[in-house]
Amino acid sequence: MAADGETAYLACEGDHQTPGTVVRVALSTLAVVSVTPAGVFPDMAGVVP
């Protein structure tokens, strides 16, 4: 969840062969704002303000 409370970030794991993604979602509409490749099977994420 972003500090603004309006955006969530979801780590979506791949299938151990294709890349996973980080998906940014607008909570007010539940619309996908962006999708970013995150490598094969991402386990953790860090946020730097």
N, C-alpha and C positions, 0 to 999 in steps of 0.2 A: 504494500500500500504506500502510495506517495504521501508526502507530508501534507499536501493540499486536501487529502481525503476524497479526491475526485477521480483518482486513477489507481488501478491495481495492475501489478505485474505478475504474470504467471509463467513459471518455468514448465515447459512441456517437453518431457523426455522423448527422445527418438526411439528407435527400435533396436538399438545397439549396432546398427549398420548405417542408418541415415541420420543426419543431424537433428538435434532437438531445436527448440526455439524459445525465445522469450516473447510473450505476447503482452502488449499493453492494452488495457481495456478501460474505457470511460464508464465509470460506475453509474452515472446518471441515465445512460442509454443502453448500457451493456454492449456498446459497439466496440469492435476491435479497431484500435487506432493505429497500431503498427505491429509487425512481426519481424523479429531479428533472429537470424541463425545463431545458435549457441554451441555448436560442436556436437559430437556424438555422445549421447546419454549424459547431459549435464546434471550434476547432483546438487550443486550449491550455487548461490548467487550472492553478490555483495553489492551494496549501493553506496556510492560516494557522493555526498551532497555537493 
